[in-house]
């Protein structure tokens, strides 16, 4: 969304509706502009990506989360209670 003027190694980004500051120091040789997509891991921008790559990554992460939720629900439903 924006590169912080007082900290040029940080950018304010929107991650699925959550605004947060991330370190863009690893991309110092890559010109970045607001509105571009970047791959972030543990608070660091790793690479600039296009919108198609970004959508694929988001879809994949959402499917992992849903698979996890489905597995937890299946475990809950299969619990055997001692009585």
Secondary structure as the mmCIF struct_conf table of DSSP 4:
data_model
#
loop_
_struct_conf.conf_type_id
_struct_conf.id
_struct_conf.beg_label_comp_id
_struct_conf.beg_label_asym_id
_struct_conf.beg_label_seq_id
_struct_conf.end_label_comp_id
_struct_conf.end_label_asym_id
_struct_conf.end_label_seq_id
STRN STRN1 UNK A 2 UNK A 3
TURN_TY1_P TURN_TY1_P1 UNK A 5 UNK A 6
TURN_TY1_P TURN_TY1_P2 UNK A 8 UNK A 9
STRN STRN2 UNK A 10 UNK A 15
TURN_TY1_P TURN_TY1_P3 UNK A 16 UNK A 17
STRN STRN3 UNK A 18 UNK A 23
HELX_RH_3T_P HELX_RH_3T_P1 UNK A 25 UNK A 27
TURN_TY1_P TURN_TY1_P4 UNK A 28 UNK A 29
BEND BEND1 UNK A 30 UNK A 30
TURN_TY1_P TURN_TY1_P5 UNK A 34 UNK A 35
STRN STRN4 UNK A 37 UNK A 41
TURN_TY1_P TURN_TY1_P6 UNK A 42 UNK A 43
STRN STRN5 UNK A 44 UNK A 49
HELX_RH_AL_P HELX_RH_AL_P1 UNK A 51 UNK A 77
TURN_TY1_P TURN_TY1_P7 UNK A 78 UNK A 78
#
